Amino acid sequence: MRGRLLLAAALALACSGAAAQSVPTTFGTIIGNGLLCRDHTDNLYYYNYLVKHFGNWYKHEGGAYWFRTAGASLWNTEISEVMVSDDTSTFIFVGAVAEATPENLEKAIIQQVGTHYTVIDTSAYPVREAKPASRIVYFDTKAKIYCAKFKPLPPVQPPPVRQRLK
């Protein structure tokens, strides 16, 4: 009986360890490029990717689904959370919380991929923006990086043609 319990505990530990190490090799390509606005921003695509690789979202607030991404990193910086817009937002976006200050995250991105940011305001906590639209903002003592684009409007439908009554 004791042997079975030890085996069950070992299997449970192995499974939980495997889940914690499930950061896909495509994380930098998919999420990193998305955060830099280098790709088409499709919230359903990012949502499905995150559910597949990190499990279900842990909170839904601010017009976004939030995912914990333990063990993930981009630009040699730990990424603790990734969020993706829901359909209530006027924007389609993907964002991430970096375990670094905005200044250090910006330096890491410049060093790794060469993307430069410009400070676009004069506040105590300035917003940094890169072309085409990636932004880095303060998130308490951490950095939040995101790519947000306006949600495309549905195609204009012509009004129905009224048939003449004869």
Residue pairs with C-beta under 8 A, 6 or more apart in sequence:
19 55
20 70
20 71
21 71
22 53
22 54
22 71
23 53
23 69
23 71
23 72
24 30
24 53
27 53
27 69
27 72
27 74
28 74
30 39
30 46
30 49
31 46
31 49
31 72
31 74
31 79
31 82
31 94
31 96
32 74
32 75
33 39
34 41
34 46
34 94
34 147
35 74
35 94
35 95
35 96
35 134
35 145
35 146
35 147
36 109
36 113
36 115
36 130
36 134
36 147
37 130
37 132
37 133
37 134
37 147
37 149
41 92
41 93
41 94
41 147
41 148
41 149
42 92
43 84
43 85
43 86
43 87
43 92
43 93
43 94
46 82
46 84
46 94
47 65
47 84
50 57
50 65
50 67
50 69
50 82
50 84
51 57
51 67
54 67
54 68
54 69
54 82
55 67
57 65
57 66
57 67
58 66
58 67
58 68
59 65
59 66
60 66
60 86
62 83
63 85
63 86
63 88
63 89
63 91
64 83
64 84
64 85
64 86
64 89
64 93
64 95
65 83
65 84
65 86
66 81
66 82
66 83
67 81
67 82
67 83
67 84
68 80
68 81
69 79
69 80
69 81
69 82
69 96
70 80
72 78
72 79
72 80
72 82
73 79
74 96
74 98
75 105
75 108
75 109
75 111
75 112
75 113
76 108
76 111
76 112
77 98
77 99
77 100
77 104
77 105
77 108
78 98
78 99
78 100
79 96
79 97
79 98
79 99
80 97
80 98
80 99
80 142
81 96
81 97
82 94
82 95
82 96
82 97
83 93
83 94
83 95
83 96
83 97
83 146
84 93
84 94
84 95
85 91
85 92
85 93
85 94
85 148
89 151
90 150
90 151
91 148
91 149
91 150
91 151
92 148
92 149
92 150
92 151
93 146
93 147
93 148
93 149
94 146
94 147
95 144
95 145
95 146
95 147
95 148
96 144
96 145
96 146
97 139
97 142
97 143
97 144
98 105
98 142
98 143
98 144
98 145
99 142
100 108
100 142
100 143
101 141
101 142
101 143
102 128
102 136
102 137
102 138
102 143
104 143
105 136
105 143
105 145
106 117
106 128
106 136
109 115
109 117
110 116
110 117
115 130
115 134
116 130
117 128
117 129
117 130
117 134
117 136
118 128
118 129
118 130
119 126
119 127
119 128
120 126
120 127
120 128
120 129
121 127
125 137
125 138
127 135
127 136
127 137
128 135
128 136
128 137
129 135
129 136
133 147
133 148
133 149
134 145
134 146
134 147
135 145
135 146
135 147
135 148
136 143
136 144
136 145
137 143
137 144
137 145
137 146
138 144
